[in-house]
Amino acid sequence: MQKKQDQSALLGVGFDNNDGHKRVTKGDNFYLVGGSEETHERMTETAVKFNEKLSRRGKRMDELSPEEFRDMIREASGK
């Protein structure tokens, strides 16, 4: 029997939605839900930039150390 490989993913949840829209975005390595239009867009941009950095390093998310993950997500979010 083949063992199922664990897969890591970013989960972004926005709580500042006041317009009634349900925003959900799924991509490679991420799931984003909720938020205002601005917040959801920012989460999406951050997740895409994070994936680009991950790809450039030639790694999967589950191969990152906690420090690498923290540094990459900070870079991707511009903070």
Backbone atoms as SQL, in Angstrom:
CREATE TABLE atoms (id INTEGER PRIMARY KEY, chain TEXT, resi INTEGER, resn TEXT, atom TEXT, x REAL, y REAL, z REAL);
INSERT INTO atoms VALUES
  (1, 'A', 1, 'MET', 'N', 0.833, -1.174, 0.000),
  (2, 'A', 1, 'MET', 'CA', 0.000, 0.000, 0.000),
  (3, 'A', 1, 'MET', 'C', 0.884, 1.246, 0.000),
  (4, 'A', 2, 'GLN', 'N', 0.556, 2.200, -0.830),
  (5, 'A', 2, 'GLN', 'CA', 1.343, 3.423, -0.950),
  (6, 'A', 2, 'GLN', 'C', 0.919, 4.422, 0.133),
  (7, 'A', 3, 'LYS', 'N', 1.914, 5.010, 0.802),
  (8, 'A', 3, 'LYS', 'CA', 1.648, 5.986, 1.854),
  (9, 'A', 3, 'LYS', 'C', 1.307, 7.333, 1.232),
  (10, 'A', 4, 'LYS', 'N', 0.240, 7.940, 1.734),
  (11, 'A', 4, 'LYS', 'CA', -0.162, 9.260, 1.254),
  (12, 'A', 4, 'LYS', 'C', 0.800, 10.306, 1.808),
  (13, 'A', 5, 'GLN', 'N', 1.316, 11.168, 0.933),
  (14, 'A', 5, 'GLN', 'CA', 2.268, 12.194, 1.347),
  (15, 'A', 5, 'GLN', 'C', 1.522, 13.369, 1.983),
  (16, 'A', 6, 'ASP', 'N', 2.010, 13.801, 3.134),
  (17, 'A', 6, 'ASP', 'CA', 1.433, 14.980, 3.771),
  (18, 'A', 6, 'ASP', 'C', 1.705, 16.193, 2.899),
  (19, 'A', 7, 'GLN', 'N', 0.775, 17.122, 2.920),
  (20, 'A', 7, 'GLN', 'CA', 0.941, 18.327, 2.125),
  (21, 'A', 7, 'GLN', 'C', 0.636, 19.530, 3.001),
  (22, 'A', 8, 'SER', 'N', 1.503, 20.506, 2.951),
  (23, 'A', 8, 'SER', 'CA', 1.324, 21.733, 3.719),
  (24, 'A', 8, 'SER', 'C', 0.659, 22.782, 2.849),
  (25, 'A', 9, 'ALA', 'N', -0.057, 23.702, 3.497),
  (26, 'A', 9, 'ALA', 'CA', -0.708, 24.778, 2.757),
  (27, 'A', 9, 'ALA', 'C', -0.858, 25.997, 3.661),
  (28, 'A', 10, 'LEU', 'N', -0.831, 27.161, 3.042),
  (29, 'A', 10, 'LEU', 'CA', -1.135, 28.406, 3.744),
  (30, 'A', 10, 'LEU', 'C', -2.645, 28.523, 3.848),
  (31, 'A', 11, 'LEU', 'N', -3.119, 28.992, 4.974),
  (32, 'A', 11, 'LEU', 'CA', -4.536, 29.266, 5.150),
  (33, 'A', 11, 'LEU', 'C', -4.667, 30.729, 5.552),
  (34, 'A', 12, 'GLY', 'N', -5.350, 31.501, 4.727),
  (35, 'A', 12, 'GLY', 'CA', -5.574, 32.910, 5.026),
  (36, 'A', 12, 'GLY', 'C', -7.050, 33.149, 5.287),
  (37, 'A', 13, 'VAL', 'N', -7.340, 33.817, 6.402),
  (38, 'A', 13, 'VAL', 'CA', -8.723, 34.104, 6.763),
  (39, 'A', 13, 'VAL', 'C', -8.835, 35.597, 7.053),
  (40, 'A', 14, 'GLY', 'N', -9.711, 36.267, 6.314),
  (41, 'A', 14, 'GLY', 'CA', -9.946, 37.687, 6.539),
  (42, 'A', 14, 'GLY', 'C', -11.261, 37.897, 7.267),
  (43, 'A', 15, 'PHE', 'N', -11.266, 38.789, 8.244),
  (44, 'A', 15, 'PHE', 'CA', -12.456, 39.003, 9.076),
  (45, 'A', 15, 'PHE', 'C', -13.079, 40.388, 8.889),
  (46, 'A', 16, 'ASP', 'N', -12.572, 41.161, 7.952),
  (47, 'A', 16, 'ASP', 'CA', -13.037, 42.543, 7.826),
  (48, 'A', 16, 'ASP', 'C', -14.030, 42.749, 6.684),
  (49, 'A', 17, 'ASN', 'N', -14.798, 41.737, 6.353),
  (50, 'A', 17, 'ASN', 'CA', -15.754, 41.832, 5.258),
  (51, 'A', 17, 'ASN', 'C', -17.065, 42.449, 5.741),
  (52, 'A', 18, 'ASN', 'N', -17.439, 43.579, 5.150),
  (53, 'A', 18, 'ASN', 'CA', -18.706, 44.233, 5.487),
  (54, 'A', 18, 'ASN', 'C', -19.644, 44.346, 4.295),
  (55, 'A', 19, 'ASP', 'N', -19.221, 43.834, 3.113),
  (56, 'A', 19, 'ASP', 'CA', -20.031, 44.015, 1.913),
  (57, 'A', 19, 'ASP', 'C', -20.872, 42.794, 1.544),
  (58, 'A', 20, 'GLY', 'N', -20.786, 41.722, 2.324),
  (59, 'A', 20, 'GLY', 'CA', -21.621, 40.554, 2.069),
  (60, 'A', 20, 'GLY', 'C', -21.090, 39.586, 1.025),
  (61, 'A', 21, 'HIS', 'N', -19.992, 39.926, 0.348),
  (62, 'A', 21, 'HIS', 'CA', -19.418, 39.024, -0.646),
  (63, 'A', 21, 'HIS', 'C', -18.687, 37.886, 0.046),
  (64, 'A', 22, 'LYS', 'N', -18.785, 36.701, -0.547),
  (65, 'A', 22, 'LYS', 'CA', -18.048, 35.548, -0.046),
  (66, 'A', 22, 'LYS', 'C', -16.854, 35.342, -0.969),
  (67, 'A', 23, 'ARG', 'N', -15.693, 35.599, -0.442),
  (68, 'A', 23, 'ARG', 'CA', -14.472, 35.493, -1.245),
  (69, 'A', 23, 'ARG', 'C', -13.717, 34.228, -0.856),
  (70, 'A', 24, 'VAL', 'N', -13.410, 33.405, -1.857),
  (71, 'A', 24, 'VAL', 'CA', -12.655, 32.180, -1.654),
  (72, 'A', 24, 'VAL', 'C', -11.681, 32.055, -2.817),
  (73, 'A', 25, 'THR', 'N', -10.419, 31.862, -2.503),
  (74, 'A', 25, 'THR', 'CA', -9.399, 31.681, -3.532),
  (75, 'A', 25, 'THR', 'C', -8.541, 30.495, -3.139),
  (76, 'A', 26, 'LYS', 'N', -8.339, 29.589, -4.081),
  (77, 'A', 26, 'LYS', 'CA', -7.516, 28.405, -3.853),
  (78, 'A', 26, 'LYS', 'C', -6.431, 28.385, -4.917),
  (79, 'A', 27, 'GLY', 'N', -5.222, 28.088, -4.495),
  (80, 'A', 27, 'GLY', 'CA', -4.111, 27.981, -5.430),
  (81, 'A', 27, 'GLY', 'C', -3.140, 26.929, -4.946),
  (82, 'A', 28, 'ASP', 'N', -2.029, 26.796, -5.651),
  (83, 'A', 28, 'ASP', 'CA', -0.998, 25.867, -5.210),
  (84, 'A', 28, 'ASP', 'C', -0.520, 26.306, -3.833),
  (85, 'A', 29, 'ASN', 'N', -0.642, 25.450, -2.878),
  (86, 'A', 29, 'ASN', 'CA', -0.163, 25.672, -1.515),
  (87, 'A', 29, 'ASN', 'C', -0.972, 26.666, -0.700),
  (88, 'A', 30, 'PHE', 'N', -2.134, 27.116, -1.154),
  (89, 'A', 30, 'PHE', 'CA', -2.878, 28.061, -0.321),
  (90, 'A', 30, 'PHE', 'C', -4.386, 27.995, -0.517),
  (91, 'A', 31, 'TYR', 'N', -5.084, 28.361, 0.577),
  (92, 'A', 31, 'TYR', 'CA', -6.538, 28.515, 0.609),
  (93, 'A', 31, 'TYR', 'C', -6.813, 29.840, 1.315),
  (94, 'A', 32, 'LEU', 'N', -7.587, 30.717, 0.691),
  (95, 'A', 32, 'LEU', 'CA', -7.883, 32.028, 1.259),
  (96, 'A', 32, 'LEU', 'C', -9.390, 32.210, 1.308),
  (97, 'A', 33, 'VAL', 'N', -9.889, 32.662, 2.448),
  (98, 'A', 33, 'VAL', 'CA', -11.328, 32.874, 2.602),
  (99, 'A', 33, 'VAL', 'C', -11.583, 34.183, 3.329),
  (100, 'A', 34, 'GLY', 'N', -12.671, 34.818, 2.928),
  (101, 'A', 34, 'GLY', 'CA', -13.145, 36.006, 3.626),
  (102, 'A', 34, 'GLY', 'C', -12.354, 37.259, 3.336),
  (103, 'A', 35, 'GLY', 'N', -12.630, 38.258, 4.162),
  (104, 'A', 35, 'GLY', 'CA', -11.955, 39.535, 4.046),
  (105, 'A', 35, 'GLY', 'C', -12.659, 40.482, 3.089),
  (106, 'A', 36, 'SER', 'N', -12.339, 41.740, 3.254),
  (107, 'A', 36, 'SER', 'CA', -12.809, 42.754, 2.313),
  (108, 'A', 36, 'SER', 'C', -12.112, 42.524, 0.970),
  (109, 'A', 37, 'GLU', 'N', -12.532, 43.241, -0.035),
  (110, 'A', 37, 'GLU', 'CA', -11.884, 43.117, -1.340),
  (111, 'A', 37, 'GLU', 'C', -10.390, 43.414, -1.214),
  (112, 'A', 38, 'GLU', 'N', -10.056, 44.470, -0.489),
  (113, 'A', 38, 'GLU', 'CA', -8.654, 44.871, -0.318),
  (114, 'A', 38, 'GLU', 'C', -7.855, 43.812, 0.448),
  (115, 'A', 39, 'THR', 'N', -8.405, 43.322, 1.541),
  (116, 'A', 39, 'THR', 'CA', -7.713, 42.310, 2.346),
  (117, 'A', 39, 'THR', 'C', -7.518, 41.026, 1.562),
  (118, 'A', 40, 'HIS', 'N', -8.556, 40.580, 0.870),
  (119, 'A', 40, 'HIS', 'CA', -8.463, 39.333, 0.107),
  (120, 'A', 40, 'HIS', 'C', -7.421, 39.472, -1.007),
  (121, 'A', 41, 'GLU', 'N', -7.392, 40.623, -1.650),
  (122, 'A', 41, 'GLU', 'CA', -6.404, 40.862, -2.706),
  (123, 'A', 41, 'GLU', 'C', -4.989, 40.819, -2.131),
  (124, 'A', 42, 'ARG', 'N', -4.806, 41.417, -0.966),
  (125, 'A', 42, 'ARG', 'CA', -3.483, 41.417, -0.331),
  (126, 'A', 42, 'ARG', 'C', -3.061, 39.997, 0.055),
  (127, 'A', 43, 'MET', 'N', -3.998, 39.224, 0.597),
  (128, 'A', 43, 'MET', 'CA', -3.682, 37.830, 0.934),
  (129, 'A', 43, 'MET', 'C', -3.285, 37.055, -0.320),
  (130, 'A', 44, 'THR', 'N', -4.007, 37.290, -1.411),
  (131, 'A', 44, 'THR', 'CA', -3.715, 36.587, -2.667),
  (132, 'A', 44, 'THR', 'C', -2.333, 36.956, -3.185),
  (133, 'A', 45, 'GLU', 'N', -2.021, 38.246, -3.185),
  (134, 'A', 45, 'GLU', 'CA', -0.701, 38.695, -3.645),
  (135, 'A', 45, 'GLU', 'C', 0.409, 38.079, -2.796),
  (136, 'A', 46, 'THR', 'N', 0.212, 38.044, -1.493),
  (137, 'A', 46, 'THR', 'CA', 1.211, 37.466, -0.592),
  (138, 'A', 46, 'THR', 'C', 1.398, 35.986, -0.876),
  (139, 'A', 47, 'ALA', 'N', 0.320, 35.247, -1.043),
  (140, 'A', 47, 'ALA', 'CA', 0.407, 33.807, -1.311),
  (141, 'A', 47, 'ALA', 'C', 1.106, 33.531, -2.642),
  (142, 'A', 48, 'VAL', 'N', 0.804, 34.321, -3.658),
  (143, 'A', 48, 'VAL', 'CA', 1.437, 34.132, -4.968),
  (144, 'A', 48, 'VAL', 'C', 2.936, 34.434, -4.876),
  (145, 'A', 49, 'LYS', 'N', 3.291, 35.523, -4.216),
  (146, 'A', 49, 'LYS', 'CA', 4.716, 35.867, -4.056),
  (147, 'A', 49, 'LYS', 'C', 5.446, 34.795, -3.248),
  (148, 'A', 50, 'PHE', 'N', 4.782, 34.276, -2.211),
  (149, 'A', 50, 'PHE', 'CA', 5.378, 33.206, -1.415),
  (150, 'A', 50, 'PHE', 'C', 5.655, 31.994, -2.306),
  (151, 'A', 51, 'ASN', 'N', 4.692, 31.608, -3.133),
  (152, 'A', 51, 'ASN', 'CA', 4.882, 30.464, -4.036),
  (153, 'A', 51, 'ASN', 'C', 6.016, 30.706, -5.018),
  (154, 'A', 52, 'GLU', 'N', 6.155, 31.935, -5.499),
  (155, 'A', 52, 'GLU', 'CA', 7.258, 32.254, -6.414),
  (156, 'A', 52, 'GLU', 'C', 8.601, 32.069, -5.712),
  (157, 'A', 53, 'LYS', 'N', 8.700, 32.544, -4.475),
  (158, 'A', 53, 'LYS', 'CA', 9.936, 32.383, -3.703),
  (159, 'A', 53, 'LYS', 'C', 10.220, 30.911, -3.438),
  (160, 'A', 54, 'LEU', 'N', 9.199, 30.171, -3.116),
  (161, 'A', 54, 'LEU', 'CA', 9.329, 28.740, -2.868),
  (162, 'A', 54, 'LEU', 'C', 9.850, 28.025, -4.115),
  (163, 'A', 55, 'SER', 'N', 9.289, 28.371, -5.249),
  (164, 'A', 55, 'SER', 'CA', 9.699, 27.770, -6.517),
  (165, 'A', 55, 'SER', 'C', 11.159, 28.103, -6.845),
  (166, 'A', 56, 'ARG', 'N', 11.549, 29.360, -6.625),
  (167, 'A', 56, 'ARG', 'CA', 12.932, 29.759, -6.890),
  (168, 'A', 56, 'ARG', 'C', 13.923, 28.987, -6.022),
  (169, 'A', 57, 'ARG', 'N', 13.501, 28.628, -4.817),
  (170, 'A', 57, 'ARG', 'CA', 14.364, 27.850, -3.923),
  (171, 'A', 57, 'ARG', 'C', 14.333, 26.366, -4.258),
  (172, 'A', 58, 'GLY', 'N', 13.394, 25.962, -5.113),
  (173, 'A', 58, 'GLY', 'CA', 13.291, 24.559, -5.495),
  (174, 'A', 58, 'GLY', 'C', 12.848, 23.662, -4.351),
  (175, 'A', 59, 'LYS', 'N', 11.988, 24.202, -3.487),
  (176, 'A', 59, 'LYS', 'CA', 11.537, 23.447, -2.325),
  (177, 'A', 59, 'LYS', 'C', 10.022, 23.347, -2.296),
  (178, 'A', 60, 'ARG', 'N', 9.549, 22.377, -1.497),
  (179, 'A', 60, 'ARG', 'CA', 8.138, 22.293, -1.156),
  (180, 'A', 60, 'ARG', 'C', 7.963, 22.952, 0.207),
  (181, 'A', 61, 'MET', 'N', 6.753, 23.374, 0.506),
  (182, 'A', 61, 'MET', 'CA', 6.520, 24.057, 1.768),
  (183, 'A', 61, 'MET', 'C', 6.897, 23.186, 2.966),
  (184, 'A', 62, 'ASP', 'N', 6.623, 21.898, 2.895),
  (185, 'A', 62, 'ASP', 'CA', 6.925, 21.029, 4.034),
  (186, 'A', 62, 'ASP', 'C', 8.422, 20.775, 4.215),
  (187, 'A', 63, 'GLU', 'N', 9.233, 21.276, 3.302),
  (188, 'A', 63, 'GLU', 'CA', 10.689, 21.156, 3.426),
  (189, 'A', 63, 'GLU', 'C', 11.314, 22.379, 4.097),
  (190, 'A', 64, 'LEU', 'N', 10.530, 23.404, 4.351),
  (191, 'A', 64, 'LEU', 'CA', 11.055, 24.628, 4.953),
  (192, 'A', 64, 'LEU', 'C', 11.182, 24.487, 6.460),
  (193, 'A', 65, 'SER', 'N', 12.238, 25.056, 6.989),
  (194, 'A', 65, 'SER', 'CA', 12.346, 25.157, 8.444),
  (195, 'A', 65, 'SER', 'C', 11.393, 26.265, 8.891),
  (196, 'A', 66, 'PRO', 'N', 11.036, 26.294, 10.155),
  (197, 'A', 66, 'PRO', 'CA', 10.179, 27.392, 10.630),
  (198, 'A', 66, 'PRO', 'C', 10.783, 28.774, 10.354),
  (199, 'A', 67, 'GLU', 'N', 12.099, 28.878, 10.471),
  (200, 'A', 67, 'GLU', 'CA', 12.761, 30.157, 10.215),
  (201, 'A', 67, 'GLU', 'C', 12.670, 30.549, 8.742),
  (202, 'A', 68, 'GLU', 'N', 12.899, 29.575, 7.845),
  (203, 'A', 68, 'GLU', 'CA', 12.780, 29.853, 6.408),
  (204, 'A', 68, 'GLU', 'C', 11.357, 30.292, 6.066),
  (205, 'A', 69, 'PHE', 'N', 10.372, 29.574, 6.616),
  (206, 'A', 69, 'PHE', 'CA', 8.976, 29.918, 6.352),
  (207, 'A', 69, 'PHE', 'C', 8.694, 31.344, 6.820),
  (208, 'A', 70, 'ARG', 'N', 9.074, 31.662, 8.047),
  (209, 'A', 70, 'ARG', 'CA', 8.831, 32.989, 8.608),
  (210, 'A', 70, 'ARG', 'C', 9.471, 34.076, 7.734),
  (211, 'A', 71, 'ASP', 'N', 10.731, 33.872, 7.351),
  (212, 'A', 71, 'ASP', 'CA', 11.427, 34.868, 6.528),
  (213, 'A', 71, 'ASP', 'C', 10.761, 35.037, 5.169),
  (214, 'A', 72, 'MET', 'N', 10.383, 33.925, 4.550),
  (215, 'A', 72, 'MET', 'CA', 9.773, 34.005, 3.224),
  (216, 'A', 72, 'MET', 'C', 8.401, 34.663, 3.268),
  (217, 'A', 73, 'ILE', 'N', 7.602, 34.376, 4.294),
  (218, 'A', 73, 'ILE', 'CA', 6.263, 34.967, 4.359),
  (219, 'A', 73, 'ILE', 'C', 6.375, 36.456, 4.664),
  (220, 'A', 74, 'ARG', 'N', 7.355, 36.847, 5.461),
  (221, 'A', 74, 'ARG', 'CA', 7.586, 38.278, 5.715),
  (222, 'A', 74, 'ARG', 'C', 7.995, 38.999, 4.448),
  (223, 'A', 75, 'GLU', 'N', 8.896, 38.409, 3.698),
  (224, 'A', 75, 'GLU', 'CA', 9.327, 39.005, 2.426),
  (225, 'A', 75, 'GLU', 'C', 8.145, 39.129, 1.460),
  (226, 'A', 76, 'ALA', 'N', 7.370, 38.068, 1.373),
  (227, 'A', 76, 'ALA', 'CA', 6.240, 38.051, 0.442),
  (228, 'A', 76, 'ALA', 'C', 5.170, 39.072, 0.818),
  (229, 'A', 77, 'SER', 'N', 5.003, 39.316, 2.108),
  (230, 'A', 77, 'SER', 'CA', 3.975, 40.265, 2.548),
  (231, 'A', 77, 'SER', 'C', 4.476, 41.705, 2.586),
  (232, 'A', 78, 'GLY', 'N', 5.780, 41.873, 2.376),
  (233, 'A', 78, 'GLY', 'CA', 6.335, 43.223, 2.377),
  (234, 'A', 78, 'GLY', 'C', 6.520, 43.799, 3.770),
  (235, 'A', 79, 'LYS', 'N', 6.593, 42.934, 4.771),
  (236, 'A', 79, 'LYS', 'CA', 6.780, 43.415, 6.157),
  (237, 'A', 79, 'LYS', 'C', 8.099, 43.009, 6.713);
